[in-house]
Amino acid sequence: MAISKERIKLRQQELEAEINKGQQQLNLLDRQRAEIQDTMLRLSGAQQVLAELLETTAQPETAVEPPRSIAAG
């Protein structure tokens, strides 16, 4: 039983369509991955800034007393 050329060409076209569909999906996933990476980088930076703020506020501040006036003396 021989397969006709028409059937072979049809199957070839179907496979080509599936490959194109798969490539489109990969491209979409690549874009989404890049967007997620950018978001994570921004979040990481914000987290670092907040950690540094907490670190500086946790350290005791050196209070500078204002000079006493002679009248208050």
C-alpha beads as a LAMMPS data file, in Angstrom:
LAMMPS data file: protein, C-alpha beads

73 atoms
72 bonds

1 atom types
1 bond types

-500.0 500.0 xlo xhi
-500.0 500.0 ylo yhi
-500.0 500.0 zlo zhi

Masses

1 110.0

Atoms # bond

1 1 1 0.000 0.000 0.000
2 1 1 1.672 3.170 -1.198
3 1 1 1.040 6.564 0.308
4 1 1 0.038 9.179 -2.191
5 1 1 2.110 12.294 -2.719
6 1 1 -0.921 14.396 -1.815
7 1 1 -1.195 12.716 1.552
8 1 1 2.539 13.159 2.192
9 1 1 2.348 16.852 1.282
10 1 1 -0.683 17.338 3.500
11 1 1 1.086 15.699 6.436
12 1 1 4.170 17.804 5.760
13 1 1 2.046 20.958 5.890
14 1 1 0.426 19.823 9.122
15 1 1 3.799 19.213 10.707
16 1 1 5.092 22.577 9.493
17 1 1 2.065 24.281 11.047
18 1 1 2.723 22.495 14.349
19 1 1 6.374 23.555 14.270
20 1 1 5.360 27.172 13.650
21 1 1 2.836 27.013 16.463
22 1 1 5.473 25.606 18.798
23 1 1 7.938 28.333 17.818
24 1 1 5.338 31.021 18.539
25 1 1 4.743 29.498 21.972
26 1 1 8.484 29.475 22.673
27 1 1 8.762 33.126 21.620
28 1 1 5.888 34.068 23.919
29 1 1 7.452 32.182 26.825
30 1 1 10.815 33.865 26.184
31 1 1 9.158 37.298 26.340
32 1 1 7.313 36.372 29.529
33 1 1 10.521 35.050 31.081
34 1 1 12.346 38.293 30.282
35 1 1 9.515 40.345 31.776
36 1 1 9.501 38.228 34.926
37 1 1 13.279 38.535 35.232
38 1 1 13.008 42.337 34.975
39 1 1 10.286 42.390 37.617
40 1 1 12.316 40.174 39.933
41 1 1 15.352 42.416 39.497
42 1 1 13.304 45.482 40.456
43 1 1 11.823 43.651 43.444
44 1 1 15.257 42.536 44.554
45 1 1 16.531 46.111 44.353
46 1 1 13.573 47.406 46.353
47 1 1 14.096 44.685 48.942
48 1 1 17.766 45.628 49.260
49 1 1 16.903 49.304 49.748
50 1 1 14.404 48.417 52.481
51 1 1 16.936 46.145 54.186
52 1 1 19.473 48.983 54.170
53 1 1 16.882 51.374 55.584
54 1 1 16.105 48.930 58.375
55 1 1 19.798 48.534 59.062
56 1 1 20.363 52.273 59.361
57 1 1 17.299 52.792 61.552
58 1 1 18.301 49.900 63.817
59 1 1 21.648 51.540 64.595
60 1 1 21.555 53.996 67.489
61 1 1 21.648 57.525 66.258
62 1 1 24.170 59.871 67.750
63 1 1 22.099 62.650 69.144
64 1 1 23.555 66.083 69.031
65 1 1 22.272 68.256 71.824
66 1 1 21.608 71.835 70.957
67 1 1 23.818 74.337 72.757
68 1 1 22.457 75.553 76.070
69 1 1 21.590 79.167 76.210
70 1 1 23.031 81.290 78.979
71 1 1 19.579 82.070 80.312
72 1 1 18.672 78.418 80.669
73 1 1 22.001 77.740 82.353

Bonds

1 1 1 2
2 1 2 3
3 1 3 4
4 1 4 5
5 1 5 6
6 1 6 7
7 1 7 8
8 1 8 9
9 1 9 10
10 1 10 11
11 1 11 12
12 1 12 13
13 1 13 14
14 1 14 15
15 1 15 16
16 1 16 17
17 1 17 18
18 1 18 19
19 1 19 20
20 1 20 21
21 1 21 22
22 1 22 23
23 1 23 24
24 1 24 25
25 1 25 26
26 1 26 27
27 1 27 28
28 1 28 29
29 1 29 30
30 1 30 31
31 1 31 32
32 1 32 33
33 1 33 34
34 1 34 35
35 1 35 36
36 1 36 37
37 1 37 38
38 1 38 39
39 1 39 40
40 1 40 41
41 1 41 42
42 1 42 43
43 1 43 44
44 1 44 45
45 1 45 46
46 1 46 47
47 1 47 48
48 1 48 49
49 1 49 50
50 1 50 51
51 1 51 52
52 1 52 53
53 1 53 54
54 1 54 55
55 1 55 56
56 1 56 57
57 1 57 58
58 1 58 59
59 1 59 60
60 1 60 61
61 1 61 62
62 1 62 63
63 1 63 64
64 1 64 65
65 1 65 66
66 1 66 67
67 1 67 68
68 1 68 69
69 1 69 70
70 1 70 71
71 1 71 72
72 1 72 73
